[in-house]
Amino acid sequence: MTRSDLENQWFALTRDEMPSLAQERGWPVHLDHCFQRVLLDNAVGAKWNEEIPAPAYRNAEDAVLEKAIALGRSAISGDEDLAELNNNSLAWRGKAKAA
């Protein structure tokens, strides 16, 4: 897979697929940049921009984007709890406590 393919998957997932499911699934986020924050934070285990210079889609290592995409796919399939992933992200940002 090329880098371009990886970035295209990232944007399709976070701009189209996940936002289109947000209301139906009762997810705590619904905007593309919120999905990107949640997935990237959980992929690196910290506030993403402390680990990756902006823009993340361009500067993240392939393995980080692959992990973030896998987390998103797992949330869609129900194998990951998006609310828990969001809580993790907010905790790393000092906005909430992790569950």
C-alpha positions as CSV (number, residue, x, y, z in Angstrom):
1,M,0.0,0.0,0.0
2,T,1.3,3.4,-0.9
3,R,1.3,6.4,1.5
4,S,-1.3,8.0,-0.7
5,D,-3.5,4.9,-0.3
6,L,-3.1,5.0,3.5
7,E,-4.0,8.7,3.6
8,N,-7.0,8.1,1.4
9,Q,-8.2,5.4,3.8
10,W,-7.7,7.7,6.7
11,F,-9.8,10.5,5.2
12,A,-12.5,8.1,4.0
13,L,-12.8,6.6,7.5
14,T,-12.7,9.8,9.5
15,R,-14.5,12.2,7.1
16,D,-17.2,9.9,5.7
17,E,-17.6,6.4,7.3
18,M,-17.4,7.2,11.0
19,P,-19.4,10.5,10.9
20,S,-22.1,8.8,8.9
21,L,-22.5,6.2,11.7
22,A,-22.1,8.6,14.7
23,Q,-25.8,9.4,15.4
24,E,-27.0,5.9,14.8
25,R,-24.3,4.4,17.1
26,G,-24.8,7.1,19.8
27,W,-21.1,8.0,19.6
28,P,-19.9,10.9,21.8
29,V,-18.2,12.6,18.8
30,H,-19.5,13.2,15.3
31,L,-17.1,15.6,13.5
32,D,-14.2,14.4,11.4
33,H,-11.6,16.2,13.3
34,C,-12.9,14.7,16.6
35,F,-12.6,11.2,15.1
36,Q,-9.1,12.0,14.0
37,R,-8.2,13.3,17.5
38,V,-9.6,10.2,19.2
39,L,-8.0,7.7,16.9
40,L,-4.6,9.4,16.7
41,D,-4.4,10.0,20.5
42,N,-5.1,6.3,21.1
43,A,-2.7,5.2,18.4
44,V,0.2,7.0,20.1
45,G,-1.1,6.7,23.7
46,A,-0.9,10.4,24.3
47,K,-2.0,13.8,22.9
48,W,-1.1,13.2,19.3
49,N,0.5,16.6,18.7
50,E,3.0,16.0,21.4
51,E,4.2,13.0,19.4
52,I,3.6,14.0,15.7
53,P,4.0,17.5,14.1
54,A,1.0,18.8,12.4
55,P,-0.5,18.0,10.0
56,A,-0.7,14.5,11.5
57,Y,-1.9,12.7,8.3
58,R,1.2,13.9,6.5
59,N,3.8,13.5,9.4
60,A,2.7,10.4,11.2
61,E,4.6,7.3,10.5
62,D,2.8,4.7,8.4
63,A,2.5,2.4,11.5
64,V,0.7,5.1,13.5
65,L,-1.8,5.8,10.7
66,E,-2.3,2.0,10.3
67,K,-3.0,1.6,14.0
68,A,-5.4,4.6,14.0
69,I,-7.3,3.2,11.0
70,A,-7.5,-0.2,12.7
71,L,-8.9,1.4,15.9
72,G,-11.5,3.1,13.8
73,R,-12.4,-0.1,12.0
74,S,-12.7,-1.8,15.3
75,A,-15.0,0.9,16.6
76,I,-17.2,0.4,13.6
77,S,-17.3,-3.4,14.1
78,G,-18.0,-3.0,17.8
79,D,-14.7,-4.5,18.9
80,E,-13.6,-1.1,20.4
81,D,-15.7,1.2,22.5
82,L,-15.5,4.7,20.9
83,A,-16.7,6.3,24.1
84,E,-13.8,4.7,26.0
85,L,-11.4,5.8,23.3
86,N,-12.8,9.3,23.5
87,N,-12.4,9.3,27.3
88,N,-8.8,8.2,26.9
89,S,-8.2,11.1,24.5
90,L,-9.8,13.6,26.8
91,A,-7.8,12.4,29.8
92,W,-4.5,12.8,27.9
93,R,-5.7,16.4,27.1
94,G,-6.5,17.1,30.8
95,K,-10.3,17.4,30.0
96,A,-11.6,14.2,31.7
97,K,-10.5,11.2,33.6
98,A,-10.0,7.9,31.8
99,A,-12.5,5.2,32.8
